[in-house]
């Protein structure tokens, strides 16, 4: 036996489904998607919409775009912008032992095109990375900060970090990093209607000292794991490879 909704004429086989549907006509509260501004009457429909429309598959795993819209992230970006007073890459912070150093280049010329912005800083970026890589192996990542409207939000585009061991081939690696950033930007712009670039704030460069594990490296186990007697962790004290 079917039960009909008197408002929408939809048919339901279970009375509880009809009651749940009827609440959508009675509720004055509208739930709005913060990304696409679509309106929903039920929270589960909003959650389903976000999973289907605002997540993309990468390597078989779903992930969200790199958006940091909290007050903390916005304040951190404002602080970075206030620290930079001249064109070019400026060191803005580092860890205690300088294993991680952060540089920022601000868009002083108010360039509105990504390609033009990258072309204006690429040569200096290559020189800086070559100088750092000549001292020790490094990893680095690029974090592009920009403002989009509708909705008005800060967007951070950040691909996976790249690594290299010497100053050779830096330009090619930098160009690959820029291509990754542009791919992130294209993917973000294509999601949702009305997303347009308002301004490019700048580029954050993180440089990390990279110490690859060598063949002779020995890492002792923690007491908790060692007491279990379930892990083989040999330590070689000669050159005969476990003879």
N, C-alpha and C positions, 0 to 999 in steps of 0.2 A: 504494500500500500504506500502510495506516495503522499507526501505532505507538501503543500504549496506555500510559498512565501506570498503574502498578500501585497507586497510592495513591488518585488521584482519578478514575480511569477516563476521563480526557480523551484524545481522539485527536489525533495530530499527523501531518502528512505528511512533515515533515523531522526527522531524528534530532537535529539540533542544537537544534531547538525543544523537543523532549522533554527533552533534557539540561538546558536552561535552566529549564524548568518544574520538573524534579526537584529543582533546587537550592533552590527555594522551600520544599520539604518538609524539606530537610536543614538549612537555615540556622537557627541558634538566635537570630540577631540580628533584632530587630524595629525597624523604622524608624517613628518616630512623627511625625505632623504637629504642628508647634508651635502651630498655630492651632486646629484642631478635635480634636486628640488621637486621630485615627484611626490605626490601625496598618497598616503595609505591610511586605511582605517584600522588595520591590525598590525601588531608588531611582528608577527611571524611572516607576514607578506613582505614587510620591509627587509627583514633579515634575508629572505629568499632572493629579493631583488638585488641586494648588495652582493650576495654570493655569485649571482648569475651575470650581473652587469658590470660590477666594479672590481672583480678579481680576474686575473688572467693566468693562464697556465704557462709555466716555464719549467722545462725538464721534467714534466709530469707532476709538478707540485704547484698548488695554487698559492699565490702570494698577492699582497696588496701593493699598490704603488708607494714609492718612498715619499710620503707626505707627513710632515711633522707640524701639526697645527695647534699644538698646545701652547699655552702662554709661556711656558718654560722655553720651548724652542724658538718662539718669536722673540723673546727677550734675549736669548743667546745670539740670534742673528743681529739684532740691533746693537748688541755689545761689540760684535765683530766689526760691523760697519763703522762704529765710532772709533775703533782702534786704528783704522787705516786712514791716513791723511794725505797720501801721495800715490801717484800711479805706480803700477808694478806690484810684484809680490812682496808682501810685508809679513815678517814673522810675528804671529800674534800670541802664540802660547807653545809650551813644550812640557814634557813630563820631567820629573825630577832629575833623571839621569840622561835626558835628551834622547831616549830611545824612540820617542815620538815627537815630531815637530810639526806644527800647523802653520801654514802660510795662507794669506788671503789676498786676492786681487779684486779690487773694487771697480765697478763699471762707472768710472768718472765721466766718460763721454756719453753716457746714457744711450748706448748702442741698443737698438731694438731687434736686431737680427742675430740669431745664434751663430751662424757661420762667420759673420763679420766680427762678432765678439771673440770667437775662438782664434780667428786669424790675427787679431790684434795682440793676443797674449801668447800665442804658440811659441814664437822664437824665444821669448824670455823664459817660458816654462821649460823648454828643452835645455837651455843653458844652465838653469838652476838645477835640474835633475842630473845633468852630466856632472856638474860640480860635486853634488852630493854622492853620486854613484862612484866617483873616482876615489872616494875615501873609504867606502865600505859598501857591501851589498845592501840594497834597500828594497822596500815595497812602497808603493804609493797608491793613493786613490784620489779621484777628483769628485768634488761634490758641487754641482751647479745649483745655485740658489736663484729663484725667480719668483715673480708674483703673477698669478693668474686671477682674472675676475670671473664672476658667476660660477661658484661663489668666490668671494675674495679670500684667497688663501695663499700662504707661502708654500712653494713646491721645492723639494730637494730631490734632485736626480743624481743617483750615485751608483755606478756599476761596481762590479767586484774589483778588488785591488789588483794591480799588476806588479810584477817583481822583475828585477834584473840585477846582474852581478857586476857589470862594468858600464862605462860610459858609452859603449858602442851600441848602436841600434836604438838609442833613446827616442829619436824623432819618430821612428816607425811605431814604437810602443805608445807614444803620446797620441799619435794620429789614430791608433786603434781605440785608445781611451775616449777620444773625442767622438769617434763614430758610435761607440756604445752610448755615450750621453745623448747624442742626437736620436738614436733609436729609442731610448727611454722617453725623450721629449715627444717624439711622434706617437708613441703608444699612449702617453698621457693625454695628448691633445685630442686623440681620436675617441676617447672615452667620455660619454656624456655630451649633451648639446650645449653650445654657447661658451665653451672653454676657450678663452683668448688670452694671449700673452699681454700682460700689462707693463712689466718692466723686468729687466735682468739685473739682479742685485750684484752678483759677483761669483767668483769661483773659489772654493775652499780646497786647499791642497794639503793632504796628510801624508807625511813621509815617515816611514818606520825603518829602524835598523833591522836588517834581516840576517839572522844567523842560522844557516842551514845545518841540519844535524849531520855530523860526519860519521864515518864508519866506526870510529873508535869511541864514539860517545856512549857513556853508560849512565843510565838514569836509575837510581835506586828506587825500590818500591816503598810505598808507605807501610808503616807497621801493620795497619789493618789488613792490607792485601797480602803482605808477606806471611802473616800468621795463618792465613787460609791454606797455604801450601798448594795453591792451585795454579800458580803462574811460574813458568820457567823464565828466569831473568839472569842468564850467565854473564859473567864479567871476565873478559879476556885480559890477561896480564902479560902476554907475550905476542909474538908475531906468527903463531902457528895455527891460528883459526880453529880453536876448540879441539886440537889434537889430543 
